[in-house]
Amino acid sequence: MKKICYSIISIVLVVFVGCTPSKQEQEKQKQQAVQDSIAAVEASKSPILKEFEKAKKTEK
């Protein structure tokens, strides 16, 4: 019975560790989340604020 229990625990640990994303994938997901957040903020800006930013850019 102990062998079966240890085998099941071992299999669960291997599957858990094997199915997690790699460090590169985690970093890519974080970068994508930041880009999505920035895009959401840009999309939610009012038209008046957008016009103000355009005018400010043309002054420079």
All heavy atoms as a GROMACS GRO file, in nm:
protein
  468
    1MET      N    1   0.082  -0.119   0.000
    1MET     CA    2   0.000   0.000   0.000
    1MET      C    3   0.087   0.126   0.000
    1MET      O    4   0.054   0.225  -0.065
    1MET     CB    5  -0.092  -0.005   0.123
    1MET     CG    6  -0.192   0.104   0.127
    1MET     SD    7  -0.309   0.080  -0.008
    1MET     CE    8  -0.420   0.211   0.023
    2LYS      N    9   0.198   0.121   0.075
    2LYS     CA   10   0.287   0.237   0.080
    2LYS      C   11   0.346   0.265  -0.057
    2LYS      O   12   0.361   0.381  -0.096
    2LYS     CB   13   0.399   0.215   0.181
    2LYS     CG   14   0.357   0.228   0.324
    2LYS     CD   15   0.477   0.214   0.416
    2LYS     CE   16   0.438   0.229   0.560
    2LYS     NZ   17   0.553   0.219   0.651
    3LYS      N   18   0.380   0.159  -0.130
    3LYS     CA   19   0.440   0.176  -0.262
    3LYS      C   20   0.342   0.245  -0.357
    3LYS      O   21   0.381   0.333  -0.434
    3LYS     CB   22   0.482   0.041  -0.320
    3LYS     CG   23   0.601  -0.020  -0.252
    3LYS     CD   24   0.639  -0.151  -0.317
    3LYS     CE   25   0.758  -0.212  -0.245
    3LYS     NZ   26   0.799  -0.338  -0.307
    4ILE      N   27   0.217   0.208  -0.349
    4ILE     CA   28   0.116   0.269  -0.434
    4ILE      C   29   0.100   0.417  -0.398
    4ILE      O   30   0.094   0.504  -0.485
    4ILE     CB   31  -0.018   0.195  -0.421
    4ILE    CG1   32  -0.006   0.054  -0.479
    4ILE    CG2   33  -0.131   0.272  -0.492
    4ILE    CD1   34  -0.126  -0.033  -0.456
    5CYS      N   35   0.096   0.445  -0.270
    5CYS     CA   36   0.081   0.584  -0.223
    5CYS      C   37   0.200   0.669  -0.266
    5CYS      O   38   0.182   0.780  -0.318
    5CYS     CB   39   0.066   0.585  -0.072
    5CYS     SG   40   0.026   0.747  -0.005
    6TYR      N   41   0.320   0.618  -0.250
    6TYR     CA   42   0.441   0.691  -0.290
    6TYR      C   43   0.445   0.709  -0.442
    6TYR      O   44   0.488   0.813  -0.492
    6TYR     CB   45   0.567   0.621  -0.241
    6TYR     CG   46   0.588   0.630  -0.092
    6TYR    CD1   47   0.631   0.521  -0.019
    6TYR    CD2   48   0.566   0.749  -0.024
    6TYR    CE1   49   0.652   0.529   0.119
    6TYR    CE2   50   0.586   0.758   0.113
    6TYR     CZ   51   0.629   0.648   0.184
    6TYR     OH   52   0.649   0.657   0.319
    7SER      N   53   0.400   0.608  -0.514
    7SER     CA   54   0.397   0.618  -0.660
    7SER      C   55   0.301   0.728  -0.705
    7SER      O   56   0.333   0.807  -0.794
    7SER     CB   57   0.354   0.485  -0.722
    7SER     OG   58   0.448   0.385  -0.693
    8ILE      N   59   0.185   0.733  -0.645
    8ILE     CA   60   0.086   0.836  -0.680
    8ILE      C   61   0.139   0.975  -0.647
    8ILE      O   62   0.128   1.068  -0.728
    8ILE     CB   63  -0.049   0.808  -0.610
    8ILE    CG1   64  -0.111   0.682  -0.668
    8ILE    CG2   65  -0.143   0.927  -0.624
    8ILE    CD1   66  -0.234   0.634  -0.596
    9ILE      N   67   0.199   0.990  -0.531
    9ILE     CA   68   0.255   1.120  -0.492
    9ILE      C   69   0.366   1.160  -0.589
    9ILE      O   70   0.374   1.276  -0.631
    9ILE     CB   71   0.307   1.116  -0.346
    9ILE    CG1   72   0.189   1.104  -0.250
    9ILE    CG2   73   0.390   1.239  -0.315
    9ILE    CD1   74   0.228   1.080  -0.106
   10SER      N   75   0.450   1.066  -0.627
   10SER     CA   76   0.558   1.095  -0.721
   10SER      C   77   0.504   1.138  -0.857
   10SER      O   78   0.552   1.234  -0.917
   10SER     CB   79   0.648   0.973  -0.739
   10SER     OG   80   0.707   0.938  -0.617
   11ILE      N   81   0.403   1.070  -0.904
   11ILE     CA   82   0.343   1.103  -1.034
   11ILE      C   83   0.281   1.243  -1.029
   11ILE      O   84   0.299   1.323  -1.121
   11ILE     CB   85   0.239   0.997  -1.074
   11ILE    CG1   86   0.310   0.866  -1.107
   11ILE    CG2   87   0.155   1.044  -1.191
   11ILE    CD1   88   0.217   0.747  -1.124
   12VAL      N   89   0.212   1.274  -0.921
   12VAL     CA   90   0.150   1.405  -0.908
   12VAL      C   91   0.256   1.515  -0.907
   12VAL      O   92   0.240   1.618  -0.973
   12VAL     CB   93   0.063   1.412  -0.780
   12VAL    CG1   94   0.019   1.555  -0.750
   12VAL    CG2   95  -0.059   1.322  -0.794
   13LEU      N   96   0.366   1.494  -0.837
   13LEU     CA   97   0.473   1.594  -0.833
   13LEU      C   98   0.538   1.612  -0.970
   13LEU      O   99   0.566   1.725  -1.011
   13LEU     CB  100   0.578   1.555  -0.730
   13LEU     CG  101   0.537   1.572  -0.584
   13LEU    CD1  102   0.645   1.517  -0.491
   13LEU    CD2  103   0.511   1.718  -0.553
   14VAL      N  104   0.561   1.505  -1.040
   14VAL     CA  105   0.622   1.513  -1.173
   14VAL      C  106   0.529   1.588  -1.269
   14VAL      O  107   0.573   1.674  -1.344
   14VAL     CB  108   0.655   1.373  -1.227
   14VAL    CG1  109   0.689   1.377  -1.375
   14VAL    CG2  110   0.770   1.312  -1.147
   15VAL      N  111   0.402   1.557  -1.265
   15VAL     CA  112   0.306   1.625  -1.352
   15VAL      C  113   0.297   1.773  -1.316
   15VAL      O  114   0.295   1.859  -1.403
   15VAL     CB  115   0.167   1.558  -1.343
   15VAL    CG1  116   0.061   1.642  -1.410
   15VAL    CG2  117   0.173   1.419  -1.405
   16PHE      N  118   0.294   1.804  -1.188
   16PHE     CA  119   0.285   1.943  -1.144
   16PHE      C  120   0.406   2.023  -1.189
   16PHE      O  121   0.392   2.132  -1.243
   16PHE     CB  122   0.272   1.948  -0.991
   16PHE     CG  123   0.263   2.088  -0.938
   16PHE    CD1  124   0.147   2.161  -0.952
   16PHE    CD2  125   0.371   2.146  -0.873
   16PHE    CE1  126   0.137   2.290  -0.904
   16PHE    CE2  127   0.363   2.275  -0.824
   16PHE     CZ  128   0.246   2.348  -0.840
   17VAL      N  129   0.524   1.971  -1.171
   17VAL     CA  130   0.646   2.041  -1.209
   17VAL      C  131   0.659   2.046  -1.361
   17VAL      O  132   0.699   2.148  -1.418
   17VAL     CB  133   0.771   1.973  -1.147
   17VAL    CG1  134   0.900   2.031  -1.203
   17VAL    CG2  135   0.768   1.989  -0.996
   18GLY      N  136   0.621   1.942  -1.429
   18GLY     CA  137   0.634   1.936  -1.574
   18GLY      C  138   0.535   2.025  -1.648
   18GLY      O  139   0.561   2.066  -1.760
   19CYS      N  140   0.423   2.058  -1.587
   19CYS     CA  141   0.320   2.137  -1.656
   19CYS      C  142   0.328   2.286  -1.627
   19CYS      O  143   0.251   2.364  -1.683
   19CYS     CB  144   0.181   2.087  -1.615
   19CYS     SG  145   0.148   1.922  -1.678
   20THR      N  146   0.418   2.330  -1.542
   20THR     CA  147   0.430   2.472  -1.514
   20THR      C  148   0.508   2.539  -1.626
   20THR      O  149   0.596   2.479  -1.688
   20THR     CB  150   0.501   2.498  -1.380
   20THR    OG1  151   0.629   2.437  -1.382
   20THR    CG2  152   0.422   2.444  -1.263
   21PRO      N  153   0.477   2.665  -1.656
   21PRO     CA  154   0.549   2.735  -1.763
   21PRO      C  155   0.693   2.764  -1.723
   21PRO      O  156   0.725   2.780  -1.606
   21PRO     CB  157   0.470   2.865  -1.781
   21PRO     CG  158   0.387   2.881  -1.660
   21PRO     CD  159   0.371   2.746  -1.600
   22SER      N  160   0.779   2.773  -1.825
   22SER     CA  161   0.920   2.801  -1.799
   22SER      C  162   0.937   2.947  -1.760
   22SER      O  163   0.844   3.028  -1.771
   22SER     CB  164   1.003   2.771  -1.924
   22SER     OG  165   0.969   2.863  -2.026
   23LYS      N  166   1.056   2.983  -1.718
   23LYS     CA  167   1.085   3.122  -1.678
   23LYS      C  168   1.064   3.216  -1.796
   23LYS      O  169   1.013   3.326  -1.780
   23LYS     CB  170   1.228   3.135  -1.626
   23LYS     CG  171   1.256   3.058  -1.499
   23LYS     CD  172   1.201   3.130  -1.380
   23LYS     CE  173   1.238   3.052  -1.254
   23LYS     NZ  174   1.179   3.110  -1.136
   24GLN      N  175   1.105   3.174  -1.914
   24GLN     CA  176   1.089   3.258  -2.034
   24GLN      C  177   0.941   3.281  -2.063
   24GLN      O  178   0.900   3.392  -2.096
   24GLN     CB  179   1.156   3.192  -2.154
   24GLN     CG  180   1.306   3.190  -2.148
   24GLN     CD  181   1.368   3.115  -2.264
   24GLN    OE1  182   1.303   3.030  -2.324
   24GLN    NE2  183   1.493   3.145  -2.295
   25GLU      N  184   0.862   3.176  -2.052
   25GLU     CA  185   0.719   3.190  -2.077
   25GLU      C  186   0.654   3.280  -1.973
   25GLU      O  187   0.567   3.360  -2.007
   25GLU     CB  188   0.652   3.052  -2.076
   25GLU     CG  189   0.689   2.966  -2.195
   25GLU     CD  190   0.637   2.824  -2.184
   25GLU    OE1  191   0.597   2.783  -2.072
   25GLU    OE2  192   0.632   2.755  -2.285
   26GLN      N  193   0.696   3.269  -1.847
   26GLN     CA  194   0.642   3.355  -1.743
   26GLN      C  195   0.676   3.500  -1.769
   26GLN      O  196   0.591   3.589  -1.753
   26GLN     CB  197   0.694   3.312  -1.606
   26GLN     CG  198   0.638   3.180  -1.558
   26GLN     CD  199   0.701   3.135  -1.427
   26GLN    OE1  200   0.800   3.190  -1.382
   26GLN    NE2  201   0.643   3.032  -1.366
   27GLU      N  202   0.800   3.527  -1.810
   27GLU     CA  203   0.842   3.665  -1.840
   27GLU      C  204   0.764   3.720  -1.959
   27GLU      O  205   0.722   3.836  -1.959
   27GLU     CB  206   0.992   3.669  -1.868
   27GLU     CG  207   1.047   3.807  -1.887
   27GLU     CD  208   1.035   3.894  -1.764
   27GLU    OE1  209   1.042   3.842  -1.651
   27GLU    OE2  210   1.016   4.016  -1.782
   28LYS      N  211   0.744   3.636  -2.059
   28LYS     CA  212   0.667   3.678  -2.176
   28LYS      C  213   0.523   3.711  -2.138
   28LYS      O  214   0.466   3.809  -2.187
   28LYS     CB  215   0.671   3.566  -2.281
   28LYS     CG  216   0.613   3.604  -2.414
   28LYS     CD  217   0.631   3.491  -2.514
   28LYS     CE  218   0.576   3.528  -2.650
   28LYS     NZ  219   0.589   3.418  -2.746
   29GLN      N  220   0.464   3.632  -2.049
   29GLN     CA  221   0.328   3.658  -2.003
   29GLN      C  222   0.320   3.788  -1.925
   29GLN      O  223   0.223   3.864  -1.939
   29GLN     CB  224   0.278   3.542  -1.917
   29GLN     CG  225   0.251   3.415  -1.996
   29GLN     CD  226   0.221   3.295  -1.907
   29GLN    OE1  227   0.234   3.302  -1.785
   29GLN    NE2  228   0.181   3.185  -1.969
   30LYS      N  229   0.421   3.818  -1.844
   30LYS     CA  230   0.424   3.943  -1.768
   30LYS      C  231   0.433   4.062  -1.862
   30LYS      O  232   0.363   4.162  -1.844
   30LYS     CB  233   0.541   3.945  -1.671
   30LYS     CG  234   0.524   3.856  -1.551
   30LYS     CD  235   0.645   3.862  -1.460
   30LYS     CE  236   0.636   3.765  -1.346
   30LYS     NZ  237   0.756   3.768  -1.260
   31GLN      N  238   0.520   4.053  -1.963
   31GLN     CA  239   0.535   4.161  -2.059
   31GLN      C  240   0.405   4.183  -2.137
   31GLN      O  241   0.364   4.297  -2.161
   31GLN     CB  242   0.649   4.132  -2.156
   31GLN     CG  243   0.785   4.141  -2.093
   31GLN     CD  244   0.897   4.100  -2.188
   31GLN    OE1  245   0.871   4.051  -2.299
   31GLN    NE2  246   1.020   4.118  -2.145
   32GLN      N  247   0.339   4.074  -2.173
   32GLN     CA  248   0.213   4.085  -2.245
   32GLN      C  249   0.106   4.150  -2.158
   32GLN      O  250   0.027   4.231  -2.205
   32GLN     CB  251   0.166   3.948  -2.293
   32GLN     CG  252   0.043   3.952  -2.379
   32GLN     CD  253   0.065   4.027  -2.509
   32GLN    OE1  254   0.169   4.014  -2.571
   32GLN    NE2  255  -0.032   4.104  -2.551
   33ALA      N  256   0.105   4.117  -2.030
   33ALA     CA  257   0.008   4.177  -1.938
   33ALA      C  258   0.030   4.328  -1.924
   33ALA      O  259  -0.066   4.405  -1.922
   33ALA     CB  260   0.017   4.110  -1.801
   34VAL      N  261   0.156   4.370  -1.920
   34VAL     CA  262   0.187   4.513  -1.911
   34VAL      C  263   0.141   4.583  -2.039
   34VAL      O  264   0.079   4.690  -2.033
   34VAL     CB  265   0.338   4.534  -1.887
   34VAL    CG1  266   0.376   4.680  -1.905
   34VAL    CG2  267   0.377   4.487  -1.748
   35GLN      N  268   0.170   4.523  -2.154
   35GLN     CA  269   0.129   4.583  -2.281
   35GLN      C  270  -0.024   4.592  -2.291
   35GLN      O  271  -0.078   4.692  -2.339
   35GLN     CB  272   0.186   4.504  -2.398
   35GLN     CG  273   0.335   4.517  -2.412
   35GLN     CD  274   0.392   4.427  -2.521
   35GLN    OE1  275   0.321   4.345  -2.578
   35GLN    NE2  276   0.520   4.441  -2.548
   36ASP      N  277  -0.092   4.489  -2.244
   36ASP     CA  278  -0.238   4.490  -2.245
   36ASP      C  279  -0.293   4.599  -2.154
   36ASP      O  280  -0.391   4.666  -2.188
   36ASP     CB  281  -0.294   4.355  -2.203
   36ASP     CG  282  -0.269   4.246  -2.306
   36ASP    OD1  283  -0.233   4.279  -2.422
   36ASP    OD2  284  -0.285   4.127  -2.271
   37SER      N  285  -0.229   4.619  -2.039
   37SER     CA  286  -0.272   4.723  -1.946
   37SER      C  287  -0.255   4.862  -2.007
   37SER      O  288  -0.343   4.947  -1.996
   37SER     CB  289  -0.195   4.714  -1.815
   37SER     OG  290  -0.219   4.593  -1.750
   38ILE      N  291  -0.141   4.884  -2.071
   38ILE     CA  292  -0.115   5.012  -2.136
   38ILE      C  293  -0.217   5.036  -2.247
   38ILE      O  294  -0.272   5.146  -2.261
   38ILE     CB  295   0.029   5.019  -2.189
   38ILE    CG1  296   0.127   5.021  -2.071
   38ILE    CG2  297   0.049   5.140  -2.279
   38ILE    CD1  298   0.271   5.005  -2.112
   39ALA      N  299  -0.246   4.935  -2.325
   39ALA     CA  300  -0.344   4.949  -2.433
   39ALA      C  301  -0.483   4.979  -2.377
   39ALA      O  302  -0.557   5.059  -2.435
   39ALA     CB  303  -0.346   4.821  -2.517
   40ALA      N  304  -0.517   4.917  -2.265
   40ALA     CA  305  -0.648   4.941  -2.205
   40ALA      C  306  -0.659   5.086  -2.156
   40ALA      O  307  -0.763   5.150  -2.171
   40ALA     CB  308  -0.672   4.844  -2.089
   41VAL      N  309  -0.552   5.138  -2.098
   41VAL     CA  310  -0.552   5.276  -2.051
   41VAL      C  311  -0.564   5.372  -2.169
   41VAL      O  312  -0.641   5.469  -2.165
   41VAL     CB  313  -0.426   5.306  -1.967
   41VAL    CG1  314  -0.412   5.454  -1.942
   41VAL    CG2  315  -0.430   5.230  -1.837
   42GLU      N  316  -0.488   5.345  -2.274
   42GLU     CA  317  -0.494   5.430  -2.393
   42GLU      C  318  -0.634   5.428  -2.455
   42GLU      O  319  -0.683   5.531  -2.501
   42GLU     CB  320  -0.390   5.385  -2.497
   42GLU     CG  321  -0.247   5.412  -2.457
   42GLU     CD  322  -0.213   5.560  -2.453
   42GLU    OE1  323  -0.269   5.636  -2.533
   42GLU    OE2  324  -0.131   5.596  -2.367
   43ALA      N  325  -0.696   5.313  -2.456
   43ALA     CA  326  -0.830   5.300  -2.517
   43ALA      C  327  -0.937   5.370  -2.433
   43ALA      O  328  -1.037   5.416  -2.487
   43ALA     CB  329  -0.865   5.154  -2.535
   44SER      N  330  -0.915   5.381  -2.303
   44SER     CA  331  -1.017   5.438  -2.217
   44SER      C  332  -1.004   5.590  -2.202
   44SER      O  333  -1.087   5.651  -2.135
   44SER     CB  334  -1.011   5.372  -2.078
   44SER     OG  335  -0.890   5.408  -2.013
   45LYS      N  336  -0.904   5.650  -2.265
   45LYS     CA  337  -0.887   5.795  -2.256
   45LYS      C  338  -1.002   5.865  -2.328
   45LYS      O  339  -1.049   5.820  -2.432
   45LYS     CB  340  -0.755   5.839  -2.318
   45LYS     CG  341  -0.635   5.809  -2.234
   45LYS     CD  342  -0.511   5.866  -2.299
   45LYS     CE  343  -0.388   5.837  -2.218
   45LYS     NZ  344  -0.266   5.886  -2.283
   46SER      N  345  -1.042   5.978  -2.275
   46SER     CA  346  -1.150   6.054  -2.338
   46SER      C  347  -1.098   6.122  -2.464
   46SER      O  348  -0.978   6.150  -2.476
   46SER     CB  349  -1.203   6.158  -2.241
   46SER     OG  350  -1.105   6.257  -2.218
   47PRO      N  351  -1.185   6.150  -2.559
   47PRO     CA  352  -1.143   6.217  -2.683
   47PRO      C  353  -1.080   6.354  -2.657
   47PRO      O  354  -0.988   6.395  -2.728
   47PRO     CB  355  -1.272   6.230  -2.763
   47PRO     CG  356  -1.364   6.128  -2.706
   47PRO     CD  357  -1.324   6.110  -2.564
   48ILE      N  358  -1.126   6.425  -2.556
   48ILE     CA  359  -1.071   6.557  -2.526
   48ILE      C  360  -0.926   6.544  -2.482
   48ILE      O  361  -0.839   6.621  -2.525
   48ILE     CB  362  -1.155   6.627  -2.416
   48ILE    CG1  363  -1.295   6.653  -2.469
   48ILE    CG2  364  -1.087   6.754  -2.369
   48ILE    CD1  365  -1.392   6.702  -2.365
   49LEU      N  366  -0.897   6.447  -2.400
   49LEU     CA  367  -0.759   6.425  -2.354
   49LEU      C  368  -0.669   6.386  -2.471
   49LEU      O  369  -0.555   6.431  -2.480
   49LEU     CB  370  -0.756   6.318  -2.245
   49LEU     CG  371  -0.621   6.288  -2.182
   49LEU    CD1  372  -0.563   6.415  -2.119
   49LEU    CD2  373  -0.634   6.180  -2.077
   50LYS      N  374  -0.721   6.305  -2.561
   50LYS     CA  375  -0.643   6.266  -2.678
   50LYS      C  376  -0.610   6.387  -2.764
   50LYS      O  377  -0.497   6.401  -2.813
   50LYS     CB  378  -0.719   6.161  -2.759
   50LYS     CG  379  -0.726   6.026  -2.692
   50LYS     CD  380  -0.804   5.926  -2.775
   50LYS     CE  381  -0.817   5.794  -2.704
   50LYS     NZ  382  -0.894   5.696  -2.781
   51GLU      N  383  -0.707   6.475  -2.784
   51GLU     CA  384  -0.682   6.596  -2.863
   51GLU      C  385  -0.580   6.687  -2.795
   51GLU      O  386  -0.495   6.747  -2.859
   51GLU     CB  387  -0.814   6.673  -2.886
   51GLU     CG  388  -0.908   6.604  -2.982
   51GLU     CD  389  -0.849   6.589  -3.121
   51GLU    OE1  390  -0.781   6.681  -3.168
   51GLU    OE2  391  -0.871   6.482  -3.182
   52PHE      N  392  -0.588   6.695  -2.662
   52PHE     CA  393  -0.491   6.775  -2.587
   52PHE      C  394  -0.350   6.721  -2.605
   52PHE      O  395  -0.256   6.797  -2.625
   52PHE     CB  396  -0.531   6.777  -2.439
   52PHE     CG  397  -0.434   6.851  -2.352
   52PHE    CD1  398  -0.427   6.990  -2.356
   52PHE    CD2  399  -0.348   6.782  -2.266
   52PHE    CE1  400  -0.337   7.058  -2.276
   52PHE    CE2  401  -0.258   6.850  -2.187
   52PHE     CZ  402  -0.252   6.989  -2.191
   53GLU      N  403  -0.335   6.588  -2.598
   53GLU     CA  404  -0.203   6.527  -2.616
   53GLU      C  405  -0.150   6.551  -2.758
   53GLU      O  406  -0.031   6.578  -2.777
   53GLU     CB  407  -0.209   6.378  -2.586
   53GLU     CG  408  -0.225   6.346  -2.439
   53GLU     CD  409  -0.242   6.198  -2.412
   53GLU    OE1  410  -0.266   6.120  -2.507
   53GLU    OE2  411  -0.228   6.160  -2.295
   54LYS      N  412  -0.238   6.545  -2.859
   54LYS     CA  413  -0.195   6.572  -2.996
   54LYS      C  414  -0.147   6.717  -3.009
   54LYS      O  415  -0.046   6.744  -3.073
   54LYS     CB  416  -0.310   6.548  -3.093
   54LYS     CG  417  -0.337   6.404  -3.121
   54LYS     CD  418  -0.452   6.390  -3.222
   54LYS     CE  419  -0.491   6.247  -3.244
   54LYS     NZ  420  -0.606   6.235  -3.339
   55ALA      N  421  -0.221   6.808  -2.949
   55ALA     CA  422  -0.184   6.949  -2.957
   55ALA      C  423  -0.050   6.974  -2.887
   55ALA      O  424   0.032   7.052  -2.935
   55ALA     CB  425  -0.294   7.033  -2.895
   56LYS      N  426  -0.030   6.908  -2.776
   56LYS     CA  427   0.094   6.926  -2.701
   56LYS      C  428   0.213   6.872  -2.781
   56LYS      O  429   0.322   6.930  -2.778
   56LYS     CB  430   0.083   6.856  -2.567
   56LYS     CG  431   0.186   6.900  -2.467
   56LYS     CD  432   0.149   6.856  -2.328
   56LYS     CE  433   0.244   6.922  -2.232
   56LYS     NZ  434   0.205   6.908  -2.095
   57LYS      N  435   0.194   6.762  -2.854
   57LYS     CA  436   0.302   6.704  -2.935
   57LYS      C  437   0.339   6.797  -3.049
   57LYS      O  438   0.456   6.808  -3.086
   57LYS     CB  439   0.262   6.568  -2.988
   57LYS     CG  440   0.265   6.457  -2.887
   57LYS     CD  441   0.226   6.325  -2.948
   57LYS     CE  442   0.222   6.215  -2.845
   57LYS     NZ  443   0.178   6.087  -2.903
   58THR      N  444   0.240   6.862  -3.108
   58THR     CA  445   0.270   6.950  -3.222
   58THR      C  446   0.337   7.078  -3.179
   58THR      O  447   0.404   7.142  -3.257
   58THR     CB  448   0.139   6.983  -3.299
   58THR    OG1  449   0.046   7.042  -3.209
   58THR    CG2  450   0.082   6.857  -3.361
   59GLU      N  451   0.323   7.118  -3.051
   59GLU     CA  452   0.390   7.238  -3.000
   59GLU      C  453   0.541   7.220  -2.996
   59GLU      O  454   0.615   7.314  -3.012
   59GLU     CB  455   0.338   7.273  -2.862
   59GLU     CG  456   0.202   7.333  -2.859
   59GLU     CD  457   0.156   7.364  -2.718
   59GLU    OE1  458   0.232   7.340  -2.622
   59GLU    OE2  459   0.044   7.414  -2.703
   60LYS      N  460   0.585   7.101  -2.969
   60LYS     CA  461   0.729   7.077  -2.954
   60LYS      C  462   0.795   7.090  -3.084
   60LYS      O  463   0.856   7.142  -3.147
   60LYS     CB  464   0.753   6.936  -2.900
   60LYS     CG  465   0.706   6.919  -2.760
   60LYS     CD  466   0.735   6.779  -2.712
   60LYS     CE  467   0.685   6.759  -2.570
   60LYS     NZ  468   0.711   6.627  -2.521
   0.00000   0.00000   0.00000
